[in-house]
Structure formats: C-alpha cells, structure tokens
C-alpha cells in the first residue's frame, strides 16, 4: 500500500532538518533503510521491534519492513490559496498525501529568523489552516454548484453529497477544518471523494529545543490547547537534536546521547510510528525461512483483503488463513509449539485481521 505523509509548515520551522533526519534514519537503526525517490520525497521504513524479534526466532534469509512515503512539501506563505509564493505547487503536492505532519516552531533562537518576526506556533498554525480552508472552500463551492443541477432530478446520492458539501462549507466558513466534523463511515467515504485538504488526518509536530524535548514548554502547551477539539495528535521532537544523533556513527554513542537526554529512542522513530498510526493502519507478518516480512493493511480488513496486499491472486483464490498471534509465536518459539498449545487458528473469509497477526494464506487460482 503506497501511503504518503506530507511534512508542512512555514519557512524556518525545521521542516527540512526533520526531513533530513528521516533520510538518515538508517544511521539510527540499521534495519530500517531510507531511499530517495526525488529530492523531497523518500520511502522510509516503519520501526517495529516485533520484526526484529521474529528475525531472531526464524533466522530468515531476509527481513522486509513495512514502509511509507514522506514528502517535504514547499514552505507555505500567506496568500498560497491564491497562488502566492509556491502556493499552487504546495497545494497540488499536499492534495496527493494521505495525512499531514504539520511542523510548528516551539523554540526561541535569535539566530533563526522567524518569517513573521516572533515565535507563535498557534498563529503559525492558523496561517496554514486559513490558506488550506480557503482552498477547500473554493473546491466545495464548485461542488455545491455542480450538484445543484443534479439534485433537481431527485437523485438520492446527489442529495446526500449536497448536504455533506453544505456541512463542509459551513465548517470552513466558520474557520474549522473539515476533519472536525463528526461523520459516520458512509459520510466519511463520500467526504473523501471531495478530495478536501482539511479532511486529511493531521499530526502537529512541535519542534523544541534540547531543554524541552522531554517535557515540552509553554509553546507546546499552547498548541495542545489550540488543537484540543481537532482529534489530532501532538508530538514533541527536537529536530536539531535528531540531526546531532544522525551524525553519531556508533550505536553505543547514540544510546549514550539518548540516555543523557532521558530518551529511550530517537524522536524520528516515534514520529514514523505515529504517522503510521495516524493513517489508521495495522501490521501483520509473514514468517518463513526465506523471508520475514511486515505488511501494511487498513484497520478492519478481512483475511482475503489482507491476502490481496501480497498479491491480487491471493484474494481472488482465498481458501483460508492460518493465524498465530505474535505474542504466542514469541512465547512458544515455533509454529509446532503454538499448535501443541492449541493457539494455532484456521480462519475463513470473515476473519478481521488484527495487528501483529502472523499469517499464512492458502489459496487456489
């Protein structure tokens, strides 16, 4: 599943530093590589300790982690919705992403100029929110205009779409992003078809100084308060510290540096996992002597749908899934031992795959 997160923010908030840290993730965890597709796009692996534990148990020829794309999107300025600066490019790039990582400057540093002359992450957030909301409002008004002609015929689907578009318009006109609307599953699917930027899930990443990396600061508190009604995650990370970590070549040096800061792992690892979670994803594993591999699925997928992630033939010819829970496999140490313990299960087409399932599919095409 080709899933993509876009890093956005005003100029000089730490976006590029963060992206460069992600590009050096391999230096922080040798098992998780990064490859650059374009200068501002990279495919990065999702750190998962379970994969390492399965590797130790199975001793396969190779290990393949699950991945996502990270995009460093051009800095936004006021007026982007009208094409100011790199506005049109920015909006086109962000529309292609599945989720947004919004970087906010939450540190004081006289040597790093702020685009508006003062540090105010909530005001920075509002600048980008307004530009994206204005663009979405333009999109929604065109949608409403187009549907107005269709609903006269009594088309039930068009009537539903029109009502949802009006709800989106009302929210946007009142300065609220579309993601704040309370939608059921059907409504969410219709809203997704509108391709509105502010309907995408968002994570606010507070870029802080070294002193604030563990507990945050007044700027982080202000951000948390500002986004409390958005159903959005707030993550605290020090991009400069992450850059320092990537420069350390030895694993022991990196661990000593982290210990001094009171951190268990690099912040970019938390960021990657949080971005993965933001997209409402789960992981299941296949484990054999040839390969141990993590597979990305949407939460709630059935066994045939999960099999289809490997190959469409697996879904078309699905017969059954043989399932072990990760914790059982680790506890008992082998498939045979899991079977002996009565923990090995055979599941059919209705089975909903759970995060961490270790699976083998039987199919016939």
Secondary structure per residue as TSV (DSSP state, phi and psi in degrees):
chain	resnum	aa	ss	phi	psi
A	1	X	-	360.0	116.8
A	2	X	-	-83.9	93.7
A	3	X	-	-107.0	144.0
A	4	X	E	-135.3	129.5
A	5	X	E	-110.4	134.4
A	6	X	E	-103.1	131.4
A	7	X	E	-91.6	119.2
A	8	X	E	-123.7	163.8
A	9	X	-	161.8	166.6
A	10	X	B	-69.5	165.2
A	11	X	T	-59.1	148.1
A	12	X	T	63.4	31.5
A	13	X	S	-103.3	-7.4
A	14	X	S	110.6	12.5
A	15	X	H	-59.7	-51.3
A	16	X	H	-68.2	-37.3
A	17	X	H	-59.5	-44.0
A	18	X	H	-63.3	-45.5
A	19	X	H	-60.7	-41.7
A	20	X	H	-64.7	-34.8
A	21	X	H	-65.0	-41.5
A	22	X	H	-63.6	-36.9
A	23	X	H	-68.8	-19.4
A	24	X	T	-104.6	19.6
A	25	X	H	-58.4	-28.4
A	26	X	H	-60.4	-32.4
A	27	X	H	-69.2	-21.5
A	28	X	H	-93.9	-26.1
A	29	X	-	-151.4	103.2
A	30	X	T	-58.2	-23.8
A	31	X	T	-79.3	-8.1
A	32	X	S	-119.2	94.7
A	33	X	-	-80.4	167.2
A	34	X	E	-135.2	136.5
A	35	X	E	-130.4	141.4
A	36	X	E	-92.6	126.1
A	37	X	E	-88.8	-47.1
A	38	X	E	-133.4	173.6
A	39	X	T	-55.9	-28.5
A	40	X	T	-118.7	18.3
A	41	X	E	-132.6	132.9
A	42	X	E	-140.3	151.4
A	43	X	E	-102.7	121.9
A	44	X	E	-124.4	142.8
A	45	X	E	-83.5	149.2
A	46	X	-	-89.8	115.8
A	47	X	-	-60.9	128.7
A	48	X	-	-147.1	104.6
A	49	X	H	-57.6	-25.3
A	50	X	H	-62.6	-35.6
A	51	X	H	-64.0	-40.5
A	52	X	H	-65.7	-39.0
A	53	X	H	-67.3	-38.7
A	54	X	H	-65.6	-37.3
A	55	X	H	-60.7	-44.8
A	56	X	H	-62.8	-35.7
A	57	X	H	-76.0	-43.0
A	58	X	H	-93.3	-28.8
A	59	X	-	53.5	59.8
A	60	X	-	-80.1	171.2
A	61	X	S	-70.5	-32.5
A	62	X	E	-151.7	159.1
A	63	X	E	-123.4	131.6
A	64	X	E	-124.4	108.9
A	65	X	-	-77.4	167.0
A	66	X	-	-84.2	155.4
A	67	X	E	-132.4	166.0
A	68	X	E	-147.7	160.2
A	69	X	E	-94.5	138.4
A	70	X	E	-116.4	130.6
A	71	X	E	-119.2	125.4
A	72	X	E	-89.1	100.7
A	73	X	-	-87.0	141.0
A	74	X	-	-48.9	140.2
A	75	X	-	-57.0	142.8
A	76	X	B	-97.8	148.8
A	77	X	-	-130.6	165.7
A	78	X	T	-58.8	137.9
A	79	X	T	92.4	4.4
A	80	X	G	-60.0	-34.0
A	81	X	G	-64.3	-19.9
A	82	X	G	-104.4	10.2
A	83	X	T	94.4	8.2
A	84	X	-	-67.4	148.6
A	85	X	T	60.0	-129.6
A	86	X	T	-100.6	30.1
A	87	X	H	-51.7	-50.3
A	88	X	H	-63.8	-41.2
A	89	X	H	-63.8	-44.6
A	90	X	H	-56.7	-50.9
A	91	X	H	-67.2	-34.9
A	92	X	H	-66.8	-42.3
A	93	X	H	-66.3	-42.1
A	94	X	H	-71.7	-29.2
A	95	X	H	-64.7	-26.8
A	96	X	T	-81.5	-8.6
A	97	X	-	-88.4	160.7
A	98	X	S	-92.7	-25.8
A	99	X	E	-153.2	162.2
A	100	X	E	-119.8	129.7
A	101	X	E	-104.4	106.9
A	102	X	E	-97.2	107.2
A	103	X	E	-84.7	128.3
A	104	X	E	-120.9	134.4
A	105	X	E	-76.2	117.5
A	106	X	-	-125.0	39.7
A	107	X	-	-143.0	153.5
A	108	X	-	-99.4	133.3
A	109	X	-	-162.9	109.1
A	110	X	T	-63.5	-18.9
A	111	X	T	-84.2	-12.5
A	112	X	S	-112.0	107.5
A	113	X	-	-69.9	132.9
A	114	X	-	-89.4	140.0
A	115	X	T	-58.8	-28.9
A	116	X	T	-107.9	9.2
A	117	X	S	85.3	-6.8
A	118	X	S	-150.4	155.0
A	119	X	-	-87.0	116.3
A	120	X	-	-154.3	85.1
A	121	X	H	-60.8	-31.7
A	122	X	H	-68.3	-41.0
A	123	X	H	-66.1	-38.5
A	124	X	H	-60.7	-44.9
A	125	X	H	-58.9	-43.5
A	126	X	H	-65.8	-33.6
A	127	X	H	-59.8	-48.8
A	128	X	H	-69.4	-41.7
A	129	X	H	-55.7	-47.3
A	130	X	H	-61.9	-44.6
A	131	X	H	-62.4	-42.3
A	132	X	H	-70.6	-38.2
A	133	X	H	-65.2	-39.6
A	134	X	H	-63.2	-40.8
A	135	X	H	-66.5	-41.7
A	136	X	H	-65.5	-36.9
A	137	X	H	-61.7	-41.0
A	138	X	H	-61.1	-44.2
A	139	X	H	-64.1	-44.6
A	140	X	H	-68.1	-38.1
A	141	X	H	-64.5	-37.7
A	142	X	H	-65.4	-38.6
A	143	X	H	-64.2	-45.8
A	144	X	H	-61.9	-42.5
A	145	X	H	-61.8	-42.7
A	146	X	H	-67.9	-35.8
A	147	X	H	-77.0	-24.9
A	148	X	H	-55.3	-37.3
A	149	X	H	-72.7	-35.5
A	150	X	H	-74.5	-38.7
A	151	X	H	-67.4	-18.5
A	152	X	T	-64.1	-24.6
A	153	X	T	-82.6	-6.8
A	154	X	T	86.2	14.5
A	155	X	-	-61.6	114.4
A	156	X	H	-63.3	-41.1
A	157	X	H	-63.1	-42.2
A	158	X	H	-64.2	-36.5
A	159	X	H	-64.2	-41.8
A	160	X	H	-63.1	-45.8
A	161	X	H	-60.9	-42.3
A	162	X	H	-62.4	-43.8
A	163	X	H	-62.9	-40.5
A	164	X	H	-67.9	-40.2
A	165	X	H	-62.6	-38.0
A	166	X	H	-66.2	-38.2
A	167	X	H	-64.1	-41.4
A	168	X	H	-63.8	-42.7
A	169	X	H	-61.5	-43.6
A	170	X	H	-61.2	-43.6
A	171	X	H	-62.7	-47.0
A	172	X	H	-64.4	-39.7
A	173	X	H	-67.1	-20.8
A	174	X	T	-100.7	17.7
A	175	X	T	74.8	22.0
A	176	X	-	-112.0	140.1
A	177	X	-	-74.9	153.1
A	178	X	G	-62.9	-27.9
A	179	X	G	-64.1	-15.7
A	180	X	G	-79.9	-11.3
A	181	X	S	-71.1	142.8
A	182	X	-	-89.5	104.4
A	183	X	-	-118.0	143.8
A	184	X	-	-82.2	179.7
A	185	X	H	-61.2	-42.1
A	186	X	H	-66.5	-44.4
A	187	X	H	-64.0	-39.5
A	188	X	H	-62.5	-38.7
A	189	X	H	-65.7	-41.2
A	190	X	H	-65.5	-44.0
A	191	X	H	-62.4	-37.2
A	192	X	H	-60.9	-34.3
A	193	X	H	-67.1	-18.9
A	194	X	T	-73.9	-18.4
A	195	X	T	58.3	47.1
A	196	X	-	-86.8	135.1
A	197	X	G	-66.2	-40.9
A	198	X	G	-79.6	2.7
A	199	X	G	-88.9	-11.8
A	200	X	S	-70.7	144.0
A	201	X	E	-63.4	147.0
A	202	X	E	-133.3	145.8
A	203	X	E	-120.9	129.1
A	204	X	E	-93.4	119.7
A	205	X	E	-105.6	110.4
A	206	X	E	-86.3	111.5
A	207	X	E	-86.7	111.6
A	208	X	-	-116.7	172.2
A	209	X	-	-84.2	175.5
A	210	X	G	-60.1	-38.5
A	211	X	G	-66.7	-21.1
A	212	X	G	-106.7	1.9
A	213	X	T	-67.2	-24.9
A	214	X	T	-93.0	-40.5
A	215	X	T	-116.5	-1.4
A	216	X	-	79.8	-168.6
A	217	X	-	-156.4	-170.3
A	218	X	H	-63.0	-32.4
A	219	X	H	-67.8	-41.7
A	220	X	H	-63.2	-43.0
A	221	X	H	-59.2	-41.1
A	222	X	H	-65.1	-39.0
A	223	X	H	-65.1	-46.3
A	224	X	H	-57.1	-42.7
A	225	X	H	-65.2	-41.4
A	226	X	H	-67.3	-28.6
A	227	X	T	-108.7	11.7
A	228	X	T	-60.0	-24.8
A	229	X	T	-98.6	7.3
A	230	X	T	-95.4	-5.4
A	231	X	T	55.3	44.1
A	232	X	-	-120.9	149.6
A	233	X	E	-86.0	144.5
A	234	X	E	-117.1	123.1
A	235	X	E	-119.5	136.1
A	236	X	E	-103.8	128.7
A	237	X	E	-150.2	147.5
A	238	X	-	-107.2	100.9
A	239	X	H	-60.2	-37.3
A	240	X	H	-66.0	-40.7
A	241	X	H	-63.5	-42.6
A	242	X	H	-60.7	-38.7
A	243	X	H	-63.7	-39.8
A	244	X	H	-64.0	-39.1
A	245	X	H	-63.0	-41.8
A	246	X	H	-64.9	-22.5
A	247	X	H	-79.6	-15.2
A	248	X	-	-83.2	122.1
A	249	X	-	-80.5	-35.1
A	250	X	S	-90.9	140.2
A	251	X	H	-58.5	-41.9
A	252	X	H	-62.5	-38.9
A	253	X	H	-63.5	-42.1
A	254	X	H	-64.2	-40.7
A	255	X	H	-66.2	-39.0
A	256	X	H	-62.5	-42.6
A	257	X	H	-61.7	-44.6
A	258	X	H	-64.8	-41.0
A	259	X	H	-60.7	-41.4
A	260	X	H	-61.0	-33.0
A	261	X	H	-87.4	-7.0
A	262	X	T	76.6	27.0
A	263	X	-	-110.2	144.6
A	264	X	S	-84.2	-28.5
A	265	X	S	-156.2	164.2
A	266	X	-	-59.9	145.1
A	267	X	H	-62.7	-30.5
A	268	X	H	-65.7	-28.4
A	269	X	H	-64.0	-44.0
A	270	X	H	-63.4	-40.2
A	271	X	H	-61.3	-46.6
A	272	X	H	-62.8	-45.0
A	273	X	H	-64.6	-39.9
A	274	X	H	-65.8	-38.6
A	275	X	H	-64.2	-39.0
A	276	X	H	-62.8	-44.1
A	277	X	H	-66.8	-37.0
A	278	X	H	-57.3	-33.5
A	279	X	T	-83.6	6.7
A	280	X	T	61.9	48.8
A	281	X	E	-110.5	155.5
A	282	X	E	-124.8	167.5
A	283	X	E	-125.2	134.4
A	284	X	E	-121.9	164.6
A	285	X	E	-122.8	148.7
A	286	X	E	-115.3	139.5
A	287	X	E	-140.2	114.6
A	288	X	-	-150.1	174.2
A	289	X	S	-65.8	-27.2
A	290	X	S	-75.0	-40.6
A	291	X	E	-159.6	137.3
A	292	X	E	-109.2	126.8
A	293	X	E	-142.1	142.3
A	294	X	E	-98.1	138.0
A	295	X	E	-122.2	137.0
A	296	X	E	-91.7	130.7
A	297	X	E	-136.7	157.3
A	298	X	E	-75.3	142.4
A	299	X	T	-54.6	138.7
A	300	X	T	91.0	0.7
A	301	X	-	-68.3	144.2
A	302	X	B	-80.9	168.2
A	303	X	H	-58.4	-44.4
A	304	X	H	-61.8	-39.2
A	305	X	H	-64.4	-41.2
A	306	X	H	-64.7	-38.6
A	307	X	H	-63.8	-35.3
A	308	X	H	-65.0	-20.6
A	309	X	H	-66.5	-32.8
A	310	X	H	-73.5	-49.6
A	311	X	-	-163.6	141.4
A	312	X	H	-59.7	-30.8
A	313	X	H	-62.4	-32.9
A	314	X	H	-63.0	-38.0
A	315	X	H	-75.5	-44.3
A	316	X	H	-61.3	-42.7
A	317	X	T	-103.1	21.9
A	318	X	E	-55.5	129.6
A	319	X	E	-109.1	-54.8
A	320	X	E	-161.4	166.5
A	321	X	E	-120.3	135.0
A	322	X	E	-100.8	123.5
A	323	X	E	-126.2	133.1
A	324	X	E	-124.5	143.0
A	325	X	E	-77.9	141.4
A	326	X	H	-52.7	-47.8
A	327	X	H	-63.4	-34.4
A	328	X	H	-69.3	-42.2
A	329	X	H	-61.2	-43.1
A	330	X	H	-68.0	-42.2
A	331	X	H	-65.6	-45.5
A	332	X	H	-91.3	-20.3
A	333	X	-	89.4	-11.1
A	334	X	S	-162.9	161.7
A	335	X	H	-62.7	-41.3
A	336	X	H	-60.8	-41.9
A	337	X	H	-68.5	-35.2
A	338	X	H	-64.3	-41.4
A	339	X	H	-63.6	-43.7
A	340	X	H	-58.9	-37.0
A	341	X	T	-79.9	-2.4
A	342	X	T	74.5	22.6
A	343	X	-	-102.6	-2.2
A	344	X	-	-85.9	131.9
A	345	X	E	-125.6	146.8
A	346	X	E	-111.5	123.0
A	347	X	E	-120.3	151.8
A	348	X	-	-101.4	-159.7
A	349	X	T	-66.9	-21.8
A	350	X	T	-89.4	-8.0
A	351	X	-	-64.3	130.4
A	352	X	B	-92.3	118.0
A	353	X	-	-67.2	136.9
A	354	X	-	-106.3	151.8
A	355	X	T	-58.3	127.9
A	356	X	T	94.3	-4.2
A	357	X	E	-58.8	138.0
A	358	X	E	-103.4	118.6
A	359	X	E	-127.9	151.4
A	360	X	E	-136.7	131.1
A	361	X	E	-104.3	138.6
A	362	X	E	-106.1	129.6
A	363	X	E	-148.2	163.5
A	364	X	-	-145.7	121.2
A	365	X	-	-116.7	360.0
